[in-house]
Amino acid sequence: MVSLSGRVHRTVHSVEVDAAAGVVYGLISDAVQWPLYFPPNVYVERLEFDGTNERLRMWATANGEVRSWISQRVQDPQERRIEFHQTLPQAPVETMHGTWVVEERPGGTSLLTLLHDFTVVGGRPEDVAWVESACDTNSRAELANIKRLAERWTRLDELVLSFEDSVRVKGPAELVYDFLYRVGDWPDLIPHVSRVDLTEDSPGVQLMSMDTLTADGSTHTTESVRVCFPHAGRIVYKQTATPALMEAHTGEWSVVPDETGVTVVSQHSVVLREEAVTRVLGPAADLTTARRYVRRALGQNSSTTLDLAREHAETAVRML
């Protein structure tokens, strides 16, 4: 590592996992799924991958801020080791290198270690402290969730739920996207949304707090980060504060034009919080009950939003 500003700072975090090393390595190797599995990660876009060398664009929270960078990774499944470095770090980070190492332990357990080496622009102590704090907070959260998921690996298919809803629109894709992008206006446009607090300090990166009304009249408050790609007609999001039944929730709105119109898709991925099922849904409820409930609740809200986006676009066309 070459630094222009001063000395290299190192952090080391590790966790013992009651799961096979191959299971743990599988979780850290599939970075596209990290937003669903790791609390700090908002969105990961795989730009290149040849089976060994990988280039990723990543968005994640760090000390309460949303940061973005491009990361180059080299995967070594035989050694269960992944090395990475940020090719376009965001200040105050000047350089950031690291390694994931999974060691097999007796009895089918494993030890996962995450190493970071970094320098900061100008070497200022307050910037070093900021990066160290972000590395420590995020590494602890990531390792804890890897442990939690790996130790429930055989039941992960029951806990993870992915689905989508779609609608056809006879109107311009730009109008549909505009409706979905203007989330701050949703309390005036969407019946089940009662409040939205929105900030967008960086173009296309929205932080929001939202109150939604459920069928029984109660209110759910969620917090989310949305990353908007207007030229691609996509908005991806990660809920950073979820309702009780969901351990994690990611999603995407996509607007796909073709020769005859536009298809608008709402996609959801959820990790259920198993320990909350009976508390929220009653003593007789199980994961099957929870899957049906979450699918119905999220699907109804998405379908309502999709229908209103369609009405918005098609009404504008009729008025021209």
N, C-alpha and C positions, 0 to 999 in steps of 0.2 A: 504494500500500500504506500503510495506517494502522497505526502501532505505538504501543502504550501504554507500551512499556518501554525504548525506546532505538533505536539505529541499526540500519539494515538491513545484513545481511551477504550477500555475493554469492559464488557459486562458478561457474566456467565449466569445462566439460569438452568435448572434441571428439575426433573420430576420422575419419580418411580411410578410405573404404570403396570397394573395387574392385567396385562394383555400381551399377546405375542408381538415381537419386534416388527414383523411384517405388517401387522394391522396398524401399528403406530406410524410406520413409514408410509403406508398407503394414505393416511390422513394428511400428512405434511406434504406429500408429493402432488396431491390434487389441489393446487392453489386456487383454481377457479371456484371450488366449493368453499373456500375459506370464509366468505361473508356469511354463509349459513352456519358455519361451525365455530368461528372465532369472533368474540365480541368486538374487537377494534376494527375489523375489516368491513368496509362498506361495499366495495366492488372490485373485482379483479378481471381484467381483460387479457386473455392470452394472445399476444401478438405473433409469436413464433414458437415452434417446438418441433424438434427433430427426433424426439425420444430421449435425448440426453441434455442438449442445450435448449434453454427456454428463455423467452423474453416476455415480461409481464408489465402491464400498466396497472398500478394499484392505487386505490383510494382507501384511506383508513383514518380513524380518529387518533390524535396524539395530544395528550394534555388538554382535551376538550376542543381541539381544533381539527378540521378536516384537512389532511395533507395528501398530496399525490406525488408519485414518482414512477420512474421506470426501473425495473429490477431485472438483472440477468442472473439466471440460475443454471447450475450444472448438477444434474441428478446422477447419483450412483447407487442404483438399487442393490447391487451386490454388497457394497459396504454399508448400505443404509445410511447414506450421507448426502446432504444437499448443501452446496456452497452457493452463496449469492452475493451480489454487490449491486448497489444502486448506480446506474449509469447517468441518470439525471436527477440527483437529489435536490430537495427543496431546502433552502436556507432556514436555519443556520447550519444544517448539515453540509459539510464539504465532501466527505467521503464516508461511505457506510458499507462495510463488508461483514459477512457472517456465515455461520455454518449450523445446520441442523445435524445432529448425530444421534442415531438410535442404536443402543447396545443391547444385545440379547443377554438376559440374566437367567439363572437357574429357575426351573419350575414354570417356564413359559411366561415369565415377566420380562420387563424391559426398563431401561433407563434412557430417558430422552433429555438431551442437552442442547441448549440454544446459546450460541456465542455471537456477540456483536463486537466489532472493532470499528471505531469511528473517529473522525476529526471534525472540528467545526471551523467555520470561516472566522479568521482573526483570532481564534483560540480564546475568546472571552469566557471567563469562569461562569457567568450567568447563562451563556449559551450551552456550555458543557453540562451544567446542571439541568437545563431544560431537556436536552437530548437524553441524558441519563435517566431522568424521571420518566420520559416517554418510553424508553426501552424497558425500564423496569416494570411499569404499569402494564404495558401491552404484552410483554413476554410472560408475566405471571398469568394474565388472563388467557393467553393462547395455550400455555402449558396446562393450565387447569382444565380448559375445555377439551383439549386433546385427551387428557387422562379420563375425563368423564365420558367422552364419546367412545374411546377405545375400549373401556371397561364394560360398555353396553353394546359392543359391536354386533353381537348375534341378534340383537333386538332393534338395531337401528332402522331396519326397513319398516317396523311398526311405528317408530317415533317420527320418521320423516315423511312428510306429505307434500307432493307437488302436483299442481293442476293449473289449468288455464281456462279462461272464458274469452269469447270473441264475438264481434258484431261486424256486419257489413255496412258500409256507409257510402251513399251516393253523393259525395261531396269532396271538396279539396282536402288532401292530407294535412295541409298547413293549418286549416281551421280546426281540425281534430286535435292536432298536436298543441295548438294554442290553448284549447280548452283544458287539456291535461296539464300543461305547463303552468297555467295561471291558478295554481292551487290556493293562493291567498284569497281568491274570489269564491272558492267552493262553498263557504257557508251561505252565500246568496244564491247558489246555483244547484246545490245537491242537498236533498232533504235530510239525509242521515248525518251530514256534517254540520255541527253546531258552532265550532270555533276552530280557527287556524291562526297560529302565530308563526310568521315566516320571516326569515332573514336570508339574504343572498349576497354576502360580502364578496364572493368570487363568482363571476358570471357562470351560470349553469350548475352551481353547487348550492343547493337549498337545504337549510336546516329548518325543520318545522315541528311544531307541537300541535296536535289535532285532537279534538273531542268528537267522537262519533256516537250516535244513538243506536242502541240495539233494539231488537223486536220487543223485548220486555220493558222498554222504556228507560233502562239504565244507560249510563254514559261510560264509554271507555276512552281513556286518555292515552295516546301514543306519541312517541317522539321518533322522528325519522330524519335520515339524511338522503337527499335525492341528488343524483348526478344526471344532468340533462344533455342529450346529444341531438340538437335540433336538426342537423343535416342528415342524421341517420334515422330521425323519427323515433327516438328511443328515450325513455326515462327509466333509470334503474334506481332502486331505493333499498335501504336497510332500516328496519325499525330498531332504534337504539333503546327504546323503552316499550315493552310489549304488554298486551293483556295477559291475565294470569295463566291462561291455558297454553301460551306459546313461549317456549324458551328462546326461540329465534324466528325471525320472519324477514325474508327478502322477497323482492318482486320486481316486475318490469312492466311498463306500458310500451307497446310498440305499435307504430302506425305504418302499415305496409301497403303502398299503392300498387295497382296493377292496371290492366287495360280497361277494366269495366268499373273500377271504383277503388275502395279502400277497405282493407281488413284491419280492424283494431283489436289488439290482443292484450289481455291482462293476465299475467303469469304470477303465481305465488309459490313459494317454497317455505315450509314451516318445519321446525323441530318442536314437537309437543313437550310440554312440561308434565311428565307423568305423575309427579307427586301432587299436582293440583287438580287432577281429573275428578276425583270423588268430592273434593271440597267445592269445586265450581259446578259440577253437573249432578251431584248426588251420590249416595253410597253404592248404588247399583251400577254406576257408570264404569266403563273400561276404556281402553284405548280405541276400540272400534267405535264406541259412542263418541269419543272426543274427535276422532277423524271426521265422522259425519257432521258433527256440530260445527267444527272449524271450516270444513269445506262449504257447508251451507251458508254460514255467516259471512265469510269472506267473499264467496261467490255472489251472494245477493248484493252486497255493497258494490262489488266490481261491476256486475251487470247493470245496476242502476247508473253508475258513472258512465259506463260505455254507452248506454241508451241516451243519456243526456248529451254526451259528446256527439253522438250521431245526430240528434235533434238540432244541436247548435250548428253543425256544419250544413245539414240539409236545409234548415230554415234560411240560413244566410244565402244559399244558392237560389232558393225560390224567390227571395226578395230582390235579387239582382235583375 
